[in-house]
Amino acid sequence: MDQEQYTVADLMTNPSFRAWADQSDEKARTHWEQWLAAHPDRHDDVNTAFTLLSLLKVNENGPSPDDMLDMQDRFDTALGRRRRIMLYRWTAAAASLLLLITTGILFNNRSTTIHTGIAMTKEVNLPDGSKVLLNANSTLKYKGHEVWIEGEAYFSGEHHGLKVHTGGMDVAVLGTAFNIYNRKQHIEVLLESGKVNVTGAGWAKNAGTLNLTPGEMIHLDATNKIMTRINPETFTSWKNGRLIFKNTPLYKVAAILEENYGFHVQWKSTRLQMERFSGSCPLDNTDILLAAIRSVYNDQLIVQANHTIIFE
């Protein structure tokens, strides 16, 4: 099939596109970034396919090839093979499938899964009445009093017997407000009020147990697998609609640009990774942040049309 005619379902069932979405194939990433640069009118379709594939990825049973074929049939029935008429028809069809997935109709899964796309945040009401603010490019799954988080989320309100799971840590919650960051086997928990108990699990099952008091923050990664207390600095500024950095290494700033905004960062100078940066910008305007970094580091930052940032 001519790739210019791909539907959202065609993209989702294309092995090369799925490898790009899963970040498991560098050749696929290069191909699809070039394709997207040549077809900017397909950006919304690609975002829809990305979002749905991310949601399918965290389903506890995982979609089988037969599931994917069935999903394509459902898409084709909803969208037809004819040319798009208006974008909202695509969005409506994608939302319908998303509803099927999150309510468990499609895969017989009784849990609820919610995913935010690039540069998006979303407030979620949990069954116990508490709230979760989900940061960009993050996934929240909940079932009863069990919650799983991949990405970043801020929890608030009265929690009743809630337990939050990450790949390497379980957090037992006792009526509190706290933030969890969990990406690429790098976990951080900041407690603002109340009380939480954190316990090593999964890949860090021997990391031990800690009780946090308000204002404390702990860090855990796959390298040392030891919980350490750290300075929270401006860790939760995102929930108030701003990115704030104070003497932050550039590699950490770059990680947020990659994880939350979909940039691909390349380093021609590894020396710059440990340079420190202070500044802020609105959560929905990274152009201000990029301009500030470029100014501070004498134009040693280049932003290309395909969403690639190069530090020279």
Buried (B, 14 or more C-beta within 10 A) or exposed (E): EEBEEBBBBBBBBBEBBBBBBEEEBEEBBEBBBEBBEEBEEBEEBBBBBBBBBBBBBBBEEEBEEEBBEBBBEBBBEBBEEEEEEEEEEBBEBBEEBBEBBBEBEBBEBEBBBBBBBBBBBBEBEBEBEBBBBBBBBBBBBBBEBBBBBBBBBBBBBEBBEBBBBBBBBBBBBBBBBBBBBBBEBBBBBBBBEBBBBBBBBEBBEEBEEBEBEBEBBBBBBEEEBEBEEEEBBBBBBBBEEBBBBEEBBBBEBBBBBBBBBBBBBEBEEEEBBEBEBEBBBEBEEBEEBBBBBBEBBEEBBBBEEBBBBBBE
